[in-house]
Amino acid sequence: MDGHVCNVVRGCNYHIRALRHIRPLLDLDTAKVLAHGIDYCNSLMCGMSNRNFKRLQVTQYALARAVCSAPWSTSATELCRWLHWLPLRQRVDYRLALITITARRTGYPVHIASLLNEYRSTRTLRSSDELLFTIPFCRLPLGLISSFVLQKQLSNATVYKIRKHTVKYRLQIVHNER
């Protein structure tokens, strides 16, 4: 995986330098469209080492600076927020959760939907109405099985966060109506 990340970073830096040369001729929306290549196949990066995530995150920050025509002294984190870009690790987690939830709702892709087993409790709990998945035991650090397990864990966590967020949002609405 280190060799692949090294090649991706090298290629991205080449294209970022090219984007910096033509950036004065482009508007912001066109530059954003050109920058979306970093989002390609990022769900394959689950289980990657922190070192590789940091290398790719630095590349994402350089891309944000190039898209916004900002100097190196500008905070790249703020630029990413302004561009509505998630940090790379969160992008990977979001993409995996999205694939899982889409496969559960639509049944496509079939090879993923066939592996999803809903969690059914033996007794009635408050969490019984949530769409949780059973998580199989897995010892492998990388590979298809571990990414599948991680996918289920992320989906379960996402369902909890969405439920928590909607409750918080409802409380804010009630509070603002007073």
PyMOL CGO cylinders between C-alpha atoms (Angstrom):
from pymol import cmd
from pymol.cgo import CYLINDER

trace = [
    CYLINDER, 0.00, 0.00, 0.00, 2.96, 2.34, 0.65, 0.3, 1, 1, 1, 1, 1, 1,
    CYLINDER, 2.96, 2.34, 0.65, 4.05, 2.14, -2.98, 0.3, 1, 1, 1, 1, 1, 1,
    CYLINDER, 4.05, 2.14, -2.98, 0.56, 2.88, -4.23, 0.3, 1, 1, 1, 1, 1, 1,
    CYLINDER, 0.56, 2.88, -4.23, 0.18, 5.89, -1.93, 0.3, 1, 1, 1, 1, 1, 1,
    CYLINDER, 0.18, 5.89, -1.93, 3.61, 7.13, -3.01, 0.3, 1, 1, 1, 1, 1, 1,
    CYLINDER, 3.61, 7.13, -3.01, 2.56, 6.95, -6.67, 0.3, 1, 1, 1, 1, 1, 1,
    CYLINDER, 2.56, 6.95, -6.67, -0.77, 8.66, -5.95, 0.3, 1, 1, 1, 1, 1, 1,
    CYLINDER, -0.77, 8.66, -5.95, 0.93, 11.49, -4.04, 0.3, 1, 1, 1, 1, 1, 1,
    CYLINDER, 0.93, 11.49, -4.04, 3.52, 11.90, -6.81, 0.3, 1, 1, 1, 1, 1, 1,
    CYLINDER, 3.52, 11.90, -6.81, 0.81, 12.06, -9.49, 0.3, 1, 1, 1, 1, 1, 1,
    CYLINDER, 0.81, 12.06, -9.49, -1.35, 14.45, -7.46, 0.3, 1, 1, 1, 1, 1, 1,
    CYLINDER, -1.35, 14.45, -7.46, 1.57, 16.80, -6.83, 0.3, 1, 1, 1, 1, 1, 1,
    CYLINDER, 1.57, 16.80, -6.83, 2.32, 16.85, -10.56, 0.3, 1, 1, 1, 1, 1, 1,
    CYLINDER, 2.32, 16.85, -10.56, -1.29, 17.80, -11.34, 0.3, 1, 1, 1, 1, 1, 1,
    CYLINDER, -1.29, 17.80, -11.34, -1.44, 20.34, -8.50, 0.3, 1, 1, 1, 1, 1, 1,
    CYLINDER, -1.44, 20.34, -8.50, 1.61, 22.11, -9.98, 0.3, 1, 1, 1, 1, 1, 1,
    CYLINDER, 1.61, 22.11, -9.98, -0.12, 22.10, -13.38, 0.3, 1, 1, 1, 1, 1, 1,
    CYLINDER, -0.12, 22.10, -13.38, -3.30, 23.47, -11.80, 0.3, 1, 1, 1, 1, 1, 1,
    CYLINDER, -3.30, 23.47, -11.80, -1.32, 26.28, -10.15, 0.3, 1, 1, 1, 1, 1, 1,
    CYLINDER, -1.32, 26.28, -10.15, -0.07, 27.33, -13.60, 0.3, 1, 1, 1, 1, 1, 1,
    CYLINDER, -0.07, 27.33, -13.60, -3.53, 27.54, -15.18, 0.3, 1, 1, 1, 1, 1, 1,
    CYLINDER, -3.53, 27.54, -15.18, -5.48, 28.56, -12.04, 0.3, 1, 1, 1, 1, 1, 1,
    CYLINDER, -5.48, 28.56, -12.04, -5.53, 32.32, -12.85, 0.3, 1, 1, 1, 1, 1, 1,
    CYLINDER, -5.53, 32.32, -12.85, -7.42, 31.47, -16.05, 0.3, 1, 1, 1, 1, 1, 1,
    CYLINDER, -7.42, 31.47, -16.05, -10.13, 29.40, -14.28, 0.3, 1, 1, 1, 1, 1, 1,
    CYLINDER, -10.13, 29.40, -14.28, -13.05, 30.36, -12.12, 0.3, 1, 1, 1, 1, 1, 1,
    CYLINDER, -13.05, 30.36, -12.12, -13.53, 28.70, -8.72, 0.3, 1, 1, 1, 1, 1, 1,
    CYLINDER, -13.53, 28.70, -8.72, -16.21, 26.23, -9.84, 0.3, 1, 1, 1, 1, 1, 1,
    CYLINDER, -16.21, 26.23, -9.84, -14.09, 24.93, -12.71, 0.3, 1, 1, 1, 1, 1, 1,
    CYLINDER, -14.09, 24.93, -12.71, -11.11, 24.52, -10.39, 0.3, 1, 1, 1, 1, 1, 1,
    CYLINDER, -11.11, 24.52, -10.39, -13.29, 22.56, -7.94, 0.3, 1, 1, 1, 1, 1, 1,
    CYLINDER, -13.29, 22.56, -7.94, -14.40, 20.21, -10.71, 0.3, 1, 1, 1, 1, 1, 1,
    CYLINDER, -14.40, 20.21, -10.71, -10.80, 19.58, -11.70, 0.3, 1, 1, 1, 1, 1, 1,
    CYLINDER, -10.80, 19.58, -11.70, -9.91, 18.87, -8.06, 0.3, 1, 1, 1, 1, 1, 1,
    CYLINDER, -9.91, 18.87, -8.06, -12.46, 16.09, -7.54, 0.3, 1, 1, 1, 1, 1, 1,
    CYLINDER, -12.46, 16.09, -7.54, -10.06, 13.47, -8.90, 0.3, 1, 1, 1, 1, 1, 1,
    CYLINDER, -10.06, 13.47, -8.90, -8.68, 12.94, -5.39, 0.3, 1, 1, 1, 1, 1, 1,
    CYLINDER, -8.68, 12.94, -5.39, -12.05, 11.46, -4.41, 0.3, 1, 1, 1, 1, 1, 1,
    CYLINDER, -12.05, 11.46, -4.41, -11.65, 8.52, -6.80, 0.3, 1, 1, 1, 1, 1, 1,
    CYLINDER, -11.65, 8.52, -6.80, -11.84, 5.03, -5.20, 0.3, 1, 1, 1, 1, 1, 1,
    CYLINDER, -11.84, 5.03, -5.20, -11.21, 6.30, -1.69, 0.3, 1, 1, 1, 1, 1, 1,
    CYLINDER, -11.21, 6.30, -1.69, -13.28, 3.50, -0.14, 0.3, 1, 1, 1, 1, 1, 1,
    CYLINDER, -13.28, 3.50, -0.14, -10.37, 1.19, -0.99, 0.3, 1, 1, 1, 1, 1, 1,
    CYLINDER, -10.37, 1.19, -0.99, -8.26, 3.08, 1.53, 0.3, 1, 1, 1, 1, 1, 1,
    CYLINDER, -8.26, 3.08, 1.53, -9.96, 1.65, 4.60, 0.3, 1, 1, 1, 1, 1, 1,
    CYLINDER, -9.96, 1.65, 4.60, -7.53, 0.00, 6.97, 0.3, 1, 1, 1, 1, 1, 1,
    CYLINDER, -7.53, 0.00, 6.97, -4.65, 2.07, 5.63, 0.3, 1, 1, 1, 1, 1, 1,
    CYLINDER, -4.65, 2.07, 5.63, -1.89, 3.17, 8.01, 0.3, 1, 1, 1, 1, 1, 1,
    CYLINDER, -1.89, 3.17, 8.01, -1.95, 6.60, 9.67, 0.3, 1, 1, 1, 1, 1, 1,
    CYLINDER, -1.95, 6.60, 9.67, 1.28, 7.49, 7.90, 0.3, 1, 1, 1, 1, 1, 1,
    CYLINDER, 1.28, 7.49, 7.90, -0.33, 7.02, 4.50, 0.3, 1, 1, 1, 1, 1, 1,
    CYLINDER, -0.33, 7.02, 4.50, -3.43, 8.95, 5.53, 0.3, 1, 1, 1, 1, 1, 1,
    CYLINDER, -3.43, 8.95, 5.53, -1.21, 11.84, 6.65, 0.3, 1, 1, 1, 1, 1, 1,
    CYLINDER, -1.21, 11.84, 6.65, 0.66, 11.84, 3.35, 0.3, 1, 1, 1, 1, 1, 1,
    CYLINDER, 0.66, 11.84, 3.35, -2.60, 11.97, 1.41, 0.3, 1, 1, 1, 1, 1, 1,
    CYLINDER, -2.60, 11.97, 1.41, -4.01, 14.61, 3.77, 0.3, 1, 1, 1, 1, 1, 1,
    CYLINDER, -4.01, 14.61, 3.77, -1.03, 16.88, 3.07, 0.3, 1, 1, 1, 1, 1, 1,
    CYLINDER, -1.03, 16.88, 3.07, -1.75, 16.42, -0.64, 0.3, 1, 1, 1, 1, 1, 1,
    CYLINDER, -1.75, 16.42, -0.64, -5.39, 17.35, -0.09, 0.3, 1, 1, 1, 1, 1, 1,
    CYLINDER, -5.39, 17.35, -0.09, -4.29, 20.51, 1.73, 0.3, 1, 1, 1, 1, 1, 1,
    CYLINDER, -4.29, 20.51, 1.73, -1.99, 21.45, -1.15, 0.3, 1, 1, 1, 1, 1, 1,
    CYLINDER, -1.99, 21.45, -1.15, -4.88, 20.90, -3.55, 0.3, 1, 1, 1, 1, 1, 1,
    CYLINDER, -4.88, 20.90, -3.55, -7.14, 23.15, -1.48, 0.3, 1, 1, 1, 1, 1, 1,
    CYLINDER, -7.14, 23.15, -1.48, -4.53, 25.90, -1.58, 0.3, 1, 1, 1, 1, 1, 1,
    CYLINDER, -4.53, 25.90, -1.58, -4.17, 25.50, -5.35, 0.3, 1, 1, 1, 1, 1, 1,
    CYLINDER, -4.17, 25.50, -5.35, -7.94, 25.58, -5.94, 0.3, 1, 1, 1, 1, 1, 1,
    CYLINDER, -7.94, 25.58, -5.94, -8.36, 28.74, -3.84, 0.3, 1, 1, 1, 1, 1, 1,
    CYLINDER, -8.36, 28.74, -3.84, -5.14, 30.37, -5.13, 0.3, 1, 1, 1, 1, 1, 1,
    CYLINDER, -5.14, 30.37, -5.13, -4.07, 30.78, -1.52, 0.3, 1, 1, 1, 1, 1, 1,
    CYLINDER, -4.07, 30.78, -1.52, -0.50, 31.20, -0.30, 0.3, 1, 1, 1, 1, 1, 1,
    CYLINDER, -0.50, 31.20, -0.30, 1.21, 28.47, 1.72, 0.3, 1, 1, 1, 1, 1, 1,
    CYLINDER, 1.21, 28.47, 1.72, 0.78, 30.47, 4.93, 0.3, 1, 1, 1, 1, 1, 1,
    CYLINDER, 0.78, 30.47, 4.93, -3.03, 30.16, 4.72, 0.3, 1, 1, 1, 1, 1, 1,
    CYLINDER, -3.03, 30.16, 4.72, -4.67, 27.54, 6.94, 0.3, 1, 1, 1, 1, 1, 1,
    CYLINDER, -4.67, 27.54, 6.94, -5.51, 24.60, 4.70, 0.3, 1, 1, 1, 1, 1, 1,
    CYLINDER, -5.51, 24.60, 4.70, -8.01, 23.24, 7.23, 0.3, 1, 1, 1, 1, 1, 1,
    CYLINDER, -8.01, 23.24, 7.23, -10.06, 26.42, 6.94, 0.3, 1, 1, 1, 1, 1, 1,
    CYLINDER, -10.06, 26.42, 6.94, -9.85, 26.28, 3.14, 0.3, 1, 1, 1, 1, 1, 1,
    CYLINDER, -9.85, 26.28, 3.14, -11.12, 22.67, 3.17, 0.3, 1, 1, 1, 1, 1, 1,
    CYLINDER, -11.12, 22.67, 3.17, -14.02, 23.71, 5.39, 0.3, 1, 1, 1, 1, 1, 1,
    CYLINDER, -14.02, 23.71, 5.39, -14.81, 26.60, 3.08, 0.3, 1, 1, 1, 1, 1, 1,
    CYLINDER, -14.81, 26.60, 3.08, -14.74, 24.23, 0.08, 0.3, 1, 1, 1, 1, 1, 1,
    CYLINDER, -14.74, 24.23, 0.08, -16.93, 21.74, 2.03, 0.3, 1, 1, 1, 1, 1, 1,
    CYLINDER, -16.93, 21.74, 2.03, -14.29, 19.02, 1.79, 0.3, 1, 1, 1, 1, 1, 1,
    CYLINDER, -14.29, 19.02, 1.79, -14.07, 16.41, 4.50, 0.3, 1, 1, 1, 1, 1, 1,
    CYLINDER, -14.07, 16.41, 4.50, -10.66, 15.30, 5.79, 0.3, 1, 1, 1, 1, 1, 1,
    CYLINDER, -10.66, 15.30, 5.79, -9.48, 12.21, 3.96, 0.3, 1, 1, 1, 1, 1, 1,
    CYLINDER, -9.48, 12.21, 3.96, -10.12, 9.68, 6.74, 0.3, 1, 1, 1, 1, 1, 1,
    CYLINDER, -10.12, 9.68, 6.74, -13.66, 11.01, 7.18, 0.3, 1, 1, 1, 1, 1, 1,
    CYLINDER, -13.66, 11.01, 7.18, -14.19, 10.85, 3.41, 0.3, 1, 1, 1, 1, 1, 1,
    CYLINDER, -14.19, 10.85, 3.41, -13.28, 7.18, 3.42, 0.3, 1, 1, 1, 1, 1, 1,
    CYLINDER, -13.28, 7.18, 3.42, -15.56, 6.47, 6.40, 0.3, 1, 1, 1, 1, 1, 1,
    CYLINDER, -15.56, 6.47, 6.40, -18.41, 8.42, 4.80, 0.3, 1, 1, 1, 1, 1, 1,
    CYLINDER, -18.41, 8.42, 4.80, -18.05, 6.60, 1.48, 0.3, 1, 1, 1, 1, 1, 1,
    CYLINDER, -18.05, 6.60, 1.48, -18.08, 3.17, 3.17, 0.3, 1, 1, 1, 1, 1, 1,
    CYLINDER, -18.08, 3.17, 3.17, -21.14, 4.06, 5.23, 0.3, 1, 1, 1, 1, 1, 1,
    CYLINDER, -21.14, 4.06, 5.23, -22.88, 5.40, 2.11, 0.3, 1, 1, 1, 1, 1, 1,
    CYLINDER, -22.88, 5.40, 2.11, -22.15, 2.22, 0.14, 0.3, 1, 1, 1, 1, 1, 1,
    CYLINDER, -22.15, 2.22, 0.14, -23.49, 0.08, 2.99, 0.3, 1, 1, 1, 1, 1, 1,
    CYLINDER, -23.49, 0.08, 2.99, -26.67, 2.08, 3.50, 0.3, 1, 1, 1, 1, 1, 1,
    CYLINDER, -26.67, 2.08, 3.50, -27.32, 2.23, -0.26, 0.3, 1, 1, 1, 1, 1, 1,
    CYLINDER, -27.32, 2.23, -0.26, -26.81, -1.53, -0.57, 0.3, 1, 1, 1, 1, 1, 1,
    CYLINDER, -26.81, -1.53, -0.57, -29.21, -2.13, 2.32, 0.3, 1, 1, 1, 1, 1, 1,
    CYLINDER, -29.21, -2.13, 2.32, -31.94, 0.15, 0.94, 0.3, 1, 1, 1, 1, 1, 1,
    CYLINDER, -31.94, 0.15, 0.94, -31.74, -0.74, -2.75, 0.3, 1, 1, 1, 1, 1, 1,
    CYLINDER, -31.74, -0.74, -2.75, -30.20, -4.21, -2.75, 0.3, 1, 1, 1, 1, 1, 1,
    CYLINDER, -30.20, -4.21, -2.75, -27.50, -3.08, -5.21, 0.3, 1, 1, 1, 1, 1, 1,
    CYLINDER, -27.50, -3.08, -5.21, -24.66, -3.93, -5.58, 0.3, 1, 1, 1, 1, 1, 1,
    CYLINDER, -24.66, -3.93, -5.58, -25.83, -7.47, -4.98, 0.3, 1, 1, 1, 1, 1, 1,
    CYLINDER, -25.83, -7.47, -4.98, -22.43, -8.79, -3.82, 0.3, 1, 1, 1, 1, 1, 1,
    CYLINDER, -22.43, -8.79, -3.82, -22.48, -6.32, -0.91, 0.3, 1, 1, 1, 1, 1, 1,
    CYLINDER, -22.48, -6.32, -0.91, -26.20, -6.50, -0.16, 0.3, 1, 1, 1, 1, 1, 1,
    CYLINDER, -26.20, -6.50, -0.16, -26.05, -10.29, 0.15, 0.3, 1, 1, 1, 1, 1, 1,
    CYLINDER, -26.05, -10.29, 0.15, -23.46, -9.99, 2.93, 0.3, 1, 1, 1, 1, 1, 1,
    CYLINDER, -23.46, -9.99, 2.93, -25.46, -7.57, 5.08, 0.3, 1, 1, 1, 1, 1, 1,
    CYLINDER, -25.46, -7.57, 5.08, -27.25, -9.19, 8.00, 0.3, 1, 1, 1, 1, 1, 1,
    CYLINDER, -27.25, -9.19, 8.00, -29.51, -7.03, 10.13, 0.3, 1, 1, 1, 1, 1, 1,
    CYLINDER, -29.51, -7.03, 10.13, -29.01, -7.21, 13.86, 0.3, 1, 1, 1, 1, 1, 1,
    CYLINDER, -29.01, -7.21, 13.86, -32.03, -8.65, 15.63, 0.3, 1, 1, 1, 1, 1, 1,
    CYLINDER, -32.03, -8.65, 15.63, -32.07, -8.54, 19.39, 0.3, 1, 1, 1, 1, 1, 1,
    CYLINDER, -32.07, -8.54, 19.39, -33.59, -11.40, 21.36, 0.3, 1, 1, 1, 1, 1, 1,
    CYLINDER, -33.59, -11.40, 21.36, -35.46, -8.92, 23.55, 0.3, 1, 1, 1, 1, 1, 1,
    CYLINDER, -35.46, -8.92, 23.55, -37.13, -5.57, 23.00, 0.3, 1, 1, 1, 1, 1, 1,
    CYLINDER, -37.13, -5.57, 23.00, -34.69, -2.68, 23.33, 0.3, 1, 1, 1, 1, 1, 1,
    CYLINDER, -34.69, -2.68, 23.33, -34.84, 1.02, 22.54, 0.3, 1, 1, 1, 1, 1, 1,
    CYLINDER, -34.84, 1.02, 22.54, -32.36, 0.36, 19.75, 0.3, 1, 1, 1, 1, 1, 1,
    CYLINDER, -32.36, 0.36, 19.75, -34.59, -2.30, 18.17, 0.3, 1, 1, 1, 1, 1, 1,
    CYLINDER, -34.59, -2.30, 18.17, -35.99, 0.12, 15.60, 0.3, 1, 1, 1, 1, 1, 1,
    CYLINDER, -35.99, 0.12, 15.60, -32.52, 1.18, 14.39, 0.3, 1, 1, 1, 1, 1, 1,
    CYLINDER, -32.52, 1.18, 14.39, -31.06, -0.35, 11.27, 0.3, 1, 1, 1, 1, 1, 1,
    CYLINDER, -31.06, -0.35, 11.27, -27.99, -2.03, 12.76, 0.3, 1, 1, 1, 1, 1, 1,
    CYLINDER, -27.99, -2.03, 12.76, -25.92, -4.82, 11.25, 0.3, 1, 1, 1, 1, 1, 1,
    CYLINDER, -25.92, -4.82, 11.25, -24.32, -7.85, 12.85, 0.3, 1, 1, 1, 1, 1, 1,
    CYLINDER, -24.32, -7.85, 12.85, -20.56, -7.53, 12.93, 0.3, 1, 1, 1, 1, 1, 1,
    CYLINDER, -20.56, -7.53, 12.93, -18.64, -10.78, 12.37, 0.3, 1, 1, 1, 1, 1, 1,
    CYLINDER, -18.64, -10.78, 12.37, -15.43, -11.50, 14.25, 0.3, 1, 1, 1, 1, 1, 1,
    CYLINDER, -15.43, -11.50, 14.25, -12.36, -10.72, 12.15, 0.3, 1, 1, 1, 1, 1, 1,
    CYLINDER, -12.36, -10.72, 12.15, -8.63, -10.87, 12.89, 0.3, 1, 1, 1, 1, 1, 1,
    CYLINDER, -8.63, -10.87, 12.89, -7.29, -9.72, 9.53, 0.3, 1, 1, 1, 1, 1, 1,
    CYLINDER, -7.29, -9.72, 9.53, -5.93, -6.16, 9.59, 0.3, 1, 1, 1, 1, 1, 1,
    CYLINDER, -5.93, -6.16, 9.59, -6.48, -5.57, 5.86, 0.3, 1, 1, 1, 1, 1, 1,
    CYLINDER, -6.48, -5.57, 5.86, -8.36, -7.12, 3.01, 0.3, 1, 1, 1, 1, 1, 1,
    CYLINDER, -8.36, -7.12, 3.01, -11.91, -7.63, 1.87, 0.3, 1, 1, 1, 1, 1, 1,
    CYLINDER, -11.91, -7.63, 1.87, -13.17, -9.18, 5.11, 0.3, 1, 1, 1, 1, 1, 1,
    CYLINDER, -13.17, -9.18, 5.11, -11.82, -6.43, 7.36, 0.3, 1, 1, 1, 1, 1, 1,
    CYLINDER, -11.82, -6.43, 7.36, -13.14, -3.71, 5.04, 0.3, 1, 1, 1, 1, 1, 1,
    CYLINDER, -13.14, -3.71, 5.04, -16.52, -5.41, 5.17, 0.3, 1, 1, 1, 1, 1, 1,
    CYLINDER, -16.52, -5.41, 5.17, -16.42, -5.49, 8.99, 0.3, 1, 1, 1, 1, 1, 1,
    CYLINDER, -16.42, -5.49, 8.99, -15.31, -1.85, 9.08, 0.3, 1, 1, 1, 1, 1, 1,
    CYLINDER, -15.31, -1.85, 9.08, -18.11, -0.99, 6.68, 0.3, 1, 1, 1, 1, 1, 1,
    CYLINDER, -18.11, -0.99, 6.68, -20.70, -2.47, 9.06, 0.3, 1, 1, 1, 1, 1, 1,
    CYLINDER, -20.70, -2.47, 9.06, -19.17, -0.76, 12.09, 0.3, 1, 1, 1, 1, 1, 1,
    CYLINDER, -19.17, -0.76, 12.09, -19.20, 2.60, 10.32, 0.3, 1, 1, 1, 1, 1, 1,
    CYLINDER, -19.20, 2.60, 10.32, -22.79, 2.12, 9.21, 0.3, 1, 1, 1, 1, 1, 1,
    CYLINDER, -22.79, 2.12, 9.21, -23.87, 1.31, 12.76, 0.3, 1, 1, 1, 1, 1, 1,
    CYLINDER, -23.87, 1.31, 12.76, -22.04, 4.37, 14.06, 0.3, 1, 1, 1, 1, 1, 1,
    CYLINDER, -22.04, 4.37, 14.06, -23.52, 6.54, 11.30, 0.3, 1, 1, 1, 1, 1, 1,
    CYLINDER, -23.52, 6.54, 11.30, -27.06, 5.45, 12.13, 0.3, 1, 1, 1, 1, 1, 1,
    CYLINDER, -27.06, 5.45, 12.13, -26.45, 6.38, 15.77, 0.3, 1, 1, 1, 1, 1, 1,
    CYLINDER, -26.45, 6.38, 15.77, -24.97, 9.77, 14.81, 0.3, 1, 1, 1, 1, 1, 1,
    CYLINDER, -24.97, 9.77, 14.81, -27.87, 10.54, 12.46, 0.3, 1, 1, 1, 1, 1, 1,
    CYLINDER, -27.87, 10.54, 12.46, -30.39, 9.65, 15.17, 0.3, 1, 1, 1, 1, 1, 1,
    CYLINDER, -30.39, 9.65, 15.17, -28.49, 11.73, 17.73, 0.3, 1, 1, 1, 1, 1, 1,
    CYLINDER, -28.49, 11.73, 17.73, -28.22, 14.64, 15.28, 0.3, 1, 1, 1, 1, 1, 1,
    CYLINDER, -28.22, 14.64, 15.28, -31.94, 14.60, 14.44, 0.3, 1, 1, 1, 1, 1, 1,
    CYLINDER, -31.94, 14.60, 14.44, -32.85, 14.58, 18.15, 0.3, 1, 1, 1, 1, 1, 1,
    CYLINDER, -32.85, 14.58, 18.15, -30.49, 17.51, 18.73, 0.3, 1, 1, 1, 1, 1, 1,
    CYLINDER, -30.49, 17.51, 18.73, -31.94, 19.30, 15.70, 0.3, 1, 1, 1, 1, 1, 1,
    CYLINDER, -31.94, 19.30, 15.70, -35.51, 18.76, 16.97, 0.3, 1, 1, 1, 1, 1, 1,
    CYLINDER, -35.51, 18.76, 16.97, -34.53, 20.15, 20.37, 0.3, 1, 1, 1, 1, 1, 1,
    CYLINDER, -34.53, 20.15, 20.37, -33.03, 23.22, 18.68, 0.3, 1, 1, 1, 1, 1, 1,
    CYLINDER, -33.03, 23.22, 18.68, -36.27, 23.77, 16.73, 0.3, 1, 1, 1, 1, 1, 1,
    CYLINDER, -36.27, 23.77, 16.73, -38.36, 23.49, 19.89, 0.3, 1, 1, 1, 1, 1, 1,
    CYLINDER, -38.36, 23.49, 19.89, -35.99, 25.81, 21.73, 0.3, 1, 1, 1, 1, 1, 1,
    CYLINDER, -35.99, 25.81, 21.73, -36.07, 28.39, 18.90, 0.3, 1, 1, 1, 1, 1, 1,
    CYLINDER, -36.07, 28.39, 18.90, -39.89, 28.31, 18.75, 0.3, 1, 1, 1, 1, 1, 1,
    CYLINDER, -39.89, 28.31, 18.75, -40.14, 29.45, 22.38, 0.3, 1, 1, 1, 1, 1, 1,
]
cmd.load_cgo(trace, "trace")
